[in-house]
Structure formats: structure tokens, C-alpha cells
Amino acid sequence: MTAGALRLVVLDRDGVINRESGDFIRSPDEWVPLPGAAEAIARLTAAGYSVVVATNQSGVGRGLFSLDTLAAIHRKMTATIEAAGGRLTGIFVCPHAPGEGCDCRKPLPGLMHQIEAAYGVRLAGRPAVGDSARDLRAAQAVGARAILVRTGNGRQTEAQLANEPGIEVYDDLAAVAAVLCGETA
């Protein structure tokens, strides 16, 4: 498969794959998958999608947890997804605190550009799923297909962006997977 033909979907982590926490997910024990999310990733994987995570993790930059702890959280997430039959192709993280001046903290498109460089593709037209306006803004900045889920902060985000055209809205990641897999059938 050529890079241009690569089926790629970008997922936010907190609020899309696992429960959202206003106090940060600070340990593997606090990482709790949302119902059906791992199975949705398995369905995307089976349909030939490369599933990539793009996540702001400012808890690292704020000193709330270390990069080693974040890696342990991601090992748990990966193991949970693999146990359901899915696979993550990559995890891209902004570890910076707000105000550090990085270009990778969503809504800025730095993480999206990192994904484009890593896979040799443009994200224009490719699905990018999130539960917050910052996720959608980062997707829109690279021309990706902005998809909002109502899990996590999604319902509040939906209310904030009620009159904004061009954003698809689904109840959860399982509903997104059903639509995307139906498009590739």
C-alpha cells in the first residue's frame, strides 16, 4: 500500500478512548477505557485502518506525572486495545504545559504535522476524532475530517459548536468506527 493509499485515523485519547478526568489521568490505575472503545479500534484495525493517537498530556509539563508514568499508561492502553484485537500504529504526545510556547499543543497543528511526517502522508480528508474543540481545531488546521464524539467533553463541545458547519458528530468511538468501516466495505 502506498503512503497516499494508507487508511489512517487519528484519535484523541482522553474522552475518546478512555474516561476523561478534569484532574488528569496520573497513573495506569486511573486509565479506564470507555465502554466499546477498544473494540471500536479493533474494528478499525480489521478494516485496514492505521490507528494513531494524538494527545495533549500537559500533566507531564506541569510536573504531575513523569514521562515514565505516561509510558506505563500507554502500555496499559495498548495492551487493552490489543486484547480486544486492535492495534495502535503510533502515539503522538504533547507533554508541554500551557504557555510553554510549543507548536504541538492542540489546537495548534504540530502533532498533526508530526503524524504527517512520520507516515509520509497529508491528513487532509482523513478522519480525526476528538471530544473537545481543541481536537477539532487541530484537525481543521490540516484539512482533516473533524469528527466529534459525545463522550468525555463531547456534549459540552457539541453545544459550543452547535452552529459550526463541517463537523460530524457521533455518540462514541464505536459509532464512528461503524461509519468509517461502512465506507471502506
DRENMIDO-952891 format. One record per residue (C-alpha): x negated, y negated, z; residue in three letters; residue number from 1. Coordinates in steps of 0.02 Angstrom, whole numbers, always signed. Layout:
u / v / w / resn / resi
X / Y / Z / ALA / NUM
...
//
This chain:
u / v / w / resn / resi
+0 / +0 / +0 / MET / 1
-71 / -169 / -47 / THR / 2
-78 / -310 / +80 / ALA / 3
+61 / -401 / -13 / GLY / 4
+171 / -246 / -1 / ALA / 5
+137 / -223 / +185 / LEU / 6
+300 / -224 / +280 / ARG / 7
+261 / -324 / +435 / LEU / 8
+373 / -382 / +576 / VAL / 9
+314 / -498 / +715 / VAL / 10
+392 / -482 / +887 / LEU / 11
+379 / -593 / +1039 / ASP / 12
+350 / -490 / +1197 / ARG / 13
+442 / -559 / +1350 / ASP / 14
+629 / -567 / +1320 / GLY / 15
+620 / -464 / +1160 / VAL / 16
+529 / -302 / +1208 / ILE / 17
+533 / -318 / +1396 / ASN / 18
+629 / -415 / +1526 / ARG / 19
+593 / -600 / +1541 / GLU / 20
+530 / -672 / +1704 / SER / 21
+525 / -855 / +1749 / GLY / 22
+386 / -808 / +1870 / ASP / 23
+280 / -717 / +1739 / PHE / 24
+252 / -531 / +1716 / ILE / 25
+97 / -517 / +1826 / ARG / 26
+66 / -328 / +1835 / SER / 27
+105 / -168 / +1742 / PRO / 28
+236 / -128 / +1876 / ASP / 29
+328 / -290 / +1832 / GLU / 30
+332 / -246 / +1647 / TRP / 31
+505 / -168 / +1619 / VAL / 32
+563 / -129 / +1442 / PRO / 33
+732 / -191 / +1386 / LEU / 34
+857 / -52 / +1350 / PRO / 35
+834 / +14 / +1174 / GLY / 36
+683 / -95 / +1132 / ALA / 37
+553 / +45 / +1122 / ALA / 38
+673 / +148 / +1017 / GLU / 39
+702 / -2 / +903 / ALA / 40
+514 / -15 / +875 / ILE / 41
+510 / +171 / +839 / ALA / 42
+646 / +147 / +709 / ARG / 43
+548 / +5 / +628 / LEU / 44
+391 / +112 / +629 / THR / 45
+483 / +258 / +548 / ALA / 46
+548 / +140 / +413 / ALA / 47
+370 / +92 / +368 / GLY / 48
+354 / -72 / +460 / TYR / 49
+192 / -126 / +542 / SER / 50
+249 / -199 / +707 / VAL / 51
+144 / -338 / +782 / VAL / 52
+168 / -431 / +946 / VAL / 53
+130 / -618 / +960 / ALA / 54
+144 / -679 / +1139 / THR / 55
+106 / -832 / +1244 / ASN / 56
+29 / -774 / +1408 / GLN / 57
-12 / -935 / +1498 / SER / 58
-18 / -841 / +1663 / GLY / 59
-197 / -799 / +1616 / VAL / 60
-243 / -982 / +1590 / GLY / 61
-152 / -1029 / +1750 / ARG / 62
-253 / -901 / +1849 / GLY / 63
-100 / -797 / +1895 / LEU / 64
-173 / -637 / +1821 / PHE / 65
-331 / -585 / +1730 / SER / 66
-363 / -528 / +1552 / LEU / 67
-395 / -355 / +1626 / ASP / 68
-221 / -355 / +1705 / THR / 69
-146 / -415 / +1541 / LEU / 70
-233 / -270 / +1452 / ALA / 71
-159 / -149 / +1580 / ALA / 72
+14 / -222 / +1550 / ILE / 73
-10 / -198 / +1363 / HIS / 74
-70 / -19 / +1388 / ARG / 75
+93 / +17 / +1480 / LYS / 76
+193 / -68 / +1342 / MET / 77
+102 / +29 / +1206 / THR / 78
+123 / +195 / +1298 / ALA / 79
+309 / +162 / +1321 / THR / 80
+331 / +124 / +1137 / ILE / 81
+227 / +275 / +1084 / GLU / 82
+328 / +388 / +1199 / ALA / 83
+483 / +332 / +1103 / ALA / 84
+398 / +373 / +937 / GLY / 85
+346 / +196 / +889 / GLY / 86
+182 / +110 / +859 / ARG / 87
+113 / -65 / +878 / LEU / 88
-10 / -115 / +744 / THR / 89
-77 / -262 / +842 / GLY / 90
-53 / -376 / +991 / ILE / 91
-100 / -560 / +973 / PHE / 92
-107 / -664 / +1131 / VAL / 93
-122 / -847 / +1175 / CYS / 94
-198 / -842 / +1351 / PRO / 95
-208 / -1030 / +1370 / HIS / 96
-116 / -1138 / +1495 / ALA / 97
-7 / -1278 / +1427 / PRO / 98
-111 / -1432 / +1398 / GLY / 99
-272 / -1340 / +1354 / GLU / 100
-257 / -1404 / +1176 / GLY / 101
-263 / -1237 / +1087 / CYS / 102
-177 / -1208 / +921 / ASP / 103
-118 / -1033 / +964 / CYS / 104
+13 / -1075 / +1095 / ARG / 105
+183 / -1058 / +1016 / LYS / 106
+271 / -1163 / +948 / PRO / 107
+106 / -1202 / +860 / LEU / 108
+69 / -1077 / +722 / PRO / 109
-105 / -1021 / +775 / GLY / 110
-54 / -844 / +824 / LEU / 111
+40 / -827 / +660 / MET / 112
-114 / -883 / +565 / HIS / 113
-218 / -755 / +662 / GLN / 114
-97 / -619 / +608 / ILE / 115
-104 / -678 / +427 / GLU / 116
-295 / -673 / +431 / ALA / 117
-302 / -503 / +516 / ALA / 118
-187 / -420 / +388 / TYR / 119
-231 / -522 / +235 / GLY / 120
-51 / -574 / +208 / VAL / 121
+59 / -727 / +219 / ARG / 122
+202 / -716 / +341 / LEU / 123
+316 / -817 / +228 / ALA / 124
+481 / -724 / +214 / GLY / 125
+430 / -589 / +337 / ARG / 126
+535 / -564 / +495 / PRO / 127
+478 / -642 / +658 / ALA / 128
+586 / -605 / +810 / VAL / 129
+594 / -707 / +969 / GLY / 130
+706 / -762 / +1111 / ASP / 131
+651 / -944 / +1125 / SER / 132
+641 / -1099 / +1018 / ALA / 133
+450 / -1095 / +1026 / ARG / 134
+450 / -921 / +945 / ASP / 135
+564 / -981 / +806 / LEU / 136
+464 / -1141 / +779 / ARG / 137
+303 / -1043 / +759 / ALA / 138
+391 / -928 / +633 / ALA / 139
+462 / -1075 / +536 / GLN / 140
+291 / -1160 / +530 / ALA / 141
+226 / -1019 / +421 / VAL / 142
+387 / -992 / +324 / GLY / 143
+429 / -829 / +412 / ALA / 144
+607 / -767 / +428 / ARG / 145
+657 / -834 / +600 / ALA / 146
+763 / -710 / +697 / ILE / 147
+834 / -745 / +870 / LEU / 148
+888 / -610 / +991 / VAL / 149
+1010 / -646 / +1131 / ARG / 150
+907 / -552 / +1259 / THR / 151
+787 / -644 / +1375 / GLY / 152
+811 / -830 / +1346 / ASN / 153
+905 / -798 / +1185 / GLY / 154
+1079 / -851 / +1237 / ARG / 155
+1016 / -1020 / +1301 / GLN / 156
+912 / -1041 / +1143 / THR / 157
+1063 / -999 / +1035 / GLU / 158
+1163 / -1136 / +1122 / ALA / 159
+1020 / -1262 / +1099 / GLN / 160
+1003 / -1221 / +914 / LEU / 161
+1187 / -1195 / +876 / ALA / 162
+1191 / -1314 / +728 / ASN / 163
+1023 / -1269 / +655 / GLU / 164
+1033 / -1176 / +489 / PRO / 165
+919 / -1036 / +434 / GLY / 166
+903 / -940 / +597 / ILE / 167
+976 / -765 / +605 / GLU / 168
+1047 / -713 / +773 / VAL / 169
+1070 / -535 / +839 / TYR / 170
+1114 / -463 / +1008 / ASP / 171
+949 / -372 / +1034 / ASP / 172
+800 / -291 / +952 / LEU / 173
+900 / -134 / +913 / ALA / 174
+1021 / -237 / +809 / ALA / 175
+875 / -320 / +718 / VAL / 176
+797 / -150 / +682 / ALA / 177
+962 / -86 / +613 / ALA / 178
+973 / -232 / +492 / VAL / 179
+790 / -226 / +439 / LEU / 180
+792 / -37 / +417 / CYS / 181
+953 / -51 / +316 / GLY / 182
+865 / -175 / +200 / GLU / 183
+723 / -52 / +166 / THR / 184
+832 / +102 / +139 / ALA / 185
//
